[in-house]
Amino acid sequence: MDLIDLRSDTLTQPTDSMRQAMAEAKVGDDVFGEDPTINKLEAVSAKKLGKEAALFVPSGTMGNLISVLTHCGRGDEILLGDRSHIFLNEVGGISALGGVHPHIVPNNSDGTLPLDLLEKAIRHEELHYPPTRLICLENTHNYCQGNPLTPAYMQEVGALARKHSLKIHLDGARIFNAAIALDVDVSTLAKDADSVIFCLSKGLSAPVGSLVCGTGPFIQTARKMRKMVGGGMRQAGHLAAAGLVSLECLVERLQEDHQNAQELASGLTAIKAIDLDRENVKTNILFFRVNHPKIQPDNFLKRLEAEGIKILLIEPGVFRAVVHRNISREQIRHTVEVAKKHLGE
Ligand SMILES: *Cc1c(COP(=O)(O)O)cnc(C)c1O
C-alpha cells in the first residue's frame, strides 16, 4: 500500500486536469495586471466569496499578513484567538513586519471567541492603550478540531465589530470545508468579514496559492502591500490555472474527506487507549491523545511510520490527522487496523 500521509491536506498532489490546465494556461506579467488566468481566478474568487475584488498571493500566511497590514498601521492592536494560526504559526509576522500588537483572547474548544471576552478586550480611548482596529477569526478552526464557525456566530461578531467600529478579517484557509460541512454558501460565511483569505493549496489540491478577498479599495491597497512583502509574481497564471480547476471541480468533493474523517474518527474512538472527541469532528481534521500504559506518544508515532502511516504530534501528547483527496477509504480502514494492532481494542 502507498504511504498514508495524514500530516496535512497540504500534501495533496495536483490532479491530471490541473497539470494540463497549468501547461496550457495563457499568461502575462501579473505585476502589470496582464495575466489573464490570474485575472480570471481573482474575478471568480471574488464572486464566490461575495466580495468586490480578490488578490492572488503565494500563501495563506502572506494573505493574512497582507490583510492585517492593509487594515492596520504600526502600533494598532488586533484581537485574535490564542489557538489561531496567525498567532501560533505565522512567525509573528504581523508584529515583526507590521508593528501590529496581538491581543489574545482564549478560543473556545469549537474555535469561536467568547463574545463577552472579545468585547472586554476592546480598548477604549486612553493615553496608555493601543487602539483596537481589527478582530481576526478562523474558519474552519485548524487547532480547534477543524471546527466550522456558523453564519449565526459570524453575524454576532459582525454586530459587535460594527458597534465598536472595528473591522473583521477572516482566516478562511479552509472556508470551503466549513461551507460544505454546514451546507451553506461560502459567501454567507464571508458576509460579515471585511476581508477573507482562503487557500487553494490544502484540500482543494492546487500546488500553490491563496486569495485575499474584500472591497475594491481594500484590494487595491492589499496589492501594494503584496508588492512590498515581495509577493508580486509575473507569469504566475500557470499556478492560477490550477486554482481555477480547484474552484470548478474540487469543492464539492471535500464532502468525501469529511465522510472519511468520520470513518477514521469512529474507528479510532473504538480503541480504548485513544481519547478523541468524536462529536466534534465536523470536517477533515481530527485531534486525539493516546493513553497507553506501555506506548508513549512518540513511540506510537514511530510504530505508525514503520507501517507507512504518517500523522503529526502537534504538541506533547496531542496528535493531529488530516484527511484529504489522496487518502482513500481503504487507507482509512487500514490506518484503524494498524492503530488497533499496536494499541489493542
Ligand atoms: C494553512 C493555514 C494558513 C496558511 O497557510 P500557508 O499557505 O501554509 O501559509 C493560514 N491559516 C490556517 C488556519 C491554516 O490552516
The ligand as a Gaussian input file, in Angstrom:
#p B3LYP/6-31G(d) Opt

LIG

0 1
 C       -2.515000      26.595000       6.398000
 C       -3.136000      27.714000       7.090000
 C       -2.759000      29.044000       6.826000
 C       -1.622000      29.480000       5.939000
 O       -1.217000      28.659000       5.010000
 P        0.136000      28.655000       4.164000
 O       -0.366000      28.684000       2.777000
 O        0.763000      27.380000       4.556000
 O        0.939000      29.852000       4.502000
 C       -3.449000      30.031000       7.474000
 N       -4.425000      29.753000       8.337000
 C       -4.819000      28.497000       8.614000
 C       -5.943000      28.272000       9.551000
 C       -4.180000      27.436000       8.007000
 O       -4.558000      26.184000       8.304000

